[in-house]
Structures are given as structure tokens and as C-alpha cells.
Amino acid sequence: MLLEARLLDERREAKAEGIAEGEAIGLTKGKAEEKTAIAKRLLSMGLSVQNIVKATTLSIEQIEAIKAEQA
């Protein structure tokens, strides 16, 4: 009985950890996608790459790649 209860607790903990990890990954991915969308809008508005880097914290290389993708 004790062993079964401990196993059940371990499974619940593992499941909770997995859910938390999945949420963290999802949030990180969502933030990256939002930064990319903002960079695209700022590029379409004619802002400089340097200003977009400052606004989004994306790298110059990332902004240049987005810019090339839009061309």
C-alpha cells in the first residue's frame, strides 16, 4: 500500500514537472514568434534594423534574415 502510494505520488510529480516544462517551452516559443511578428511590422513601417534590434532584442542577423524573407 505504501509503495503504491509513493509510486502514485511520483507519477503525479513527474506529470506536473512535464506540464510545467511544456508550458515554459510554449511560452518561450510564443515570445519568439511575437518578436518576429513585431520585427516584420516594424520593417514594413520602414524602421532601421538598428532600431528594430533595440525594440525587439533580436539580433542583427535575425532581423536581416526576416528582412530577406520579406523581400
C-alpha positions as CSV (number, residue, x, y, z in Angstrom):
1,M,0.0,0.0,0.0
2,L,2.8,2.4,0.9
3,L,4.7,1.5,-2.2
4,E,1.7,2.1,-4.4
5,A,1.0,5.5,-2.8
6,R,4.6,6.5,-3.3
7,L,4.6,5.4,-6.9
8,L,1.4,7.4,-7.5
9,D,2.9,10.5,-5.9
10,E,6.0,10.1,-8.1
11,R,3.8,9.8,-11.2
12,R,1.9,12.9,-10.2
13,E,5.1,14.9,-9.6
14,A,6.6,13.7,-12.9
15,K,3.4,14.7,-14.7
16,A,3.4,18.1,-13.0
17,E,7.0,18.6,-14.0
18,G,6.3,17.6,-17.6
19,I,3.4,20.0,-17.8
20,A,5.5,22.9,-16.3
21,E,8.3,22.2,-18.7
22,G,5.8,22.1,-21.7
23,E,4.3,25.4,-20.6
24,A,7.8,27.0,-20.3
25,I,8.7,25.8,-23.8
26,G,5.4,27.1,-25.2
27,L,5.9,30.5,-23.6
28,T,9.4,30.8,-24.9
29,K,8.3,29.8,-28.4
30,G,5.4,32.2,-28.3
31,K,7.6,35.1,-27.2
32,A,10.0,34.4,-30.0
33,E,7.1,34.3,-32.6
34,E,5.8,37.6,-31.2
35,K,9.2,39.3,-31.5
36,T,9.4,38.1,-35.1
37,A,5.9,39.4,-35.9
38,I,6.8,42.8,-34.3
39,A,10.0,42.9,-36.3
40,K,8.1,42.3,-39.5
41,R,5.7,45.1,-38.7
42,L,8.5,47.5,-37.9
43,L,10.3,46.6,-41.1
44,S,7.2,47.2,-43.1
45,M,7.0,50.6,-41.4
46,G,10.4,51.5,-42.6
47,L,12.3,51.4,-39.3
48,S,16.0,50.8,-39.4
49,V,17.5,47.4,-38.5
50,Q,19.3,49.0,-35.5
51,N,16.1,50.4,-34.1
52,I,14.3,47.1,-34.6
53,V,17.1,45.4,-32.7
54,K,16.6,47.8,-29.9
55,A,12.9,47.4,-29.9
56,T,12.8,43.6,-30.1
57,T,16.1,42.5,-28.6
58,L,16.5,40.2,-31.7
59,S,20.0,40.1,-33.2
60,I,21.0,42.0,-36.3
61,E,21.4,38.6,-38.1
62,Q,17.8,37.6,-37.1
63,I,16.4,41.0,-38.4
64,E,18.4,40.7,-41.6
65,A,17.0,37.2,-42.1
66,I,13.5,38.4,-41.6
67,K,14.1,41.3,-43.9
68,A,15.5,38.9,-46.6
69,E,12.5,36.6,-46.1
70,Q,10.1,39.5,-46.8
71,A,11.9,40.6,-50.0
